[in-house]
């Protein structure tokens, strides 16, 4: 029995290693951020479905719209990283260092992560789950920090364009 358990354990461990290695080779060491966003997508969909069910507002078209929105989020992330990568490559060809522009993709991902987390918390509140207020306020604060960083970047960019 112990030998059989070890065989299963080794297969599971090897499978997890292969998955992690594959994600790391494709997405880099930050793959956990993308995996975390995927988990938030799933939890948001589930919590939204539960909320609709409890409020007797279940609607298949609403659910489909939710799935389409999640897919569009992933397309937006892909586009934000692709466009910034292409612009950096173009900058390299023109001998202009614009690698800072890669932050656009990360800012996009950060904003969407916050959006999903807030949506889950809002669903929980509407379901009747008591959510600690510091969690809701903390996400609002983090969102404001990101927005301020984006505004600061845009202001710096505008100032340099005026010179």
Secondary structure as the mmCIF struct_conf table of DSSP 4:
data_model
#
loop_
_struct_conf.conf_type_id
_struct_conf.id
_struct_conf.beg_label_comp_id
_struct_conf.beg_label_asym_id
_struct_conf.beg_label_seq_id
_struct_conf.end_label_comp_id
_struct_conf.end_label_asym_id
_struct_conf.end_label_seq_id
HELX_RH_AL_P HELX_RH_AL_P1 UNK A 2 UNK A 27
TURN_TY1_P TURN_TY1_P1 UNK A 29 UNK A 30
HELX_RH_AL_P HELX_RH_AL_P2 UNK A 31 UNK A 54
TURN_TY1_P TURN_TY1_P2 UNK A 55 UNK A 56
HELX_RH_AL_P HELX_RH_AL_P3 UNK A 60 UNK A 93
TURN_TY1_P TURN_TY1_P3 UNK A 94 UNK A 95
HELX_RH_3T_P HELX_RH_3T_P1 UNK A 99 UNK A 102
HELX_RH_AL_P HELX_RH_AL_P4 UNK A 103 UNK A 127
TURN_TY1_P TURN_TY1_P4 UNK A 128 UNK A 128
HELX_RH_AL_P HELX_RH_AL_P5 UNK A 133 UNK A 162
#
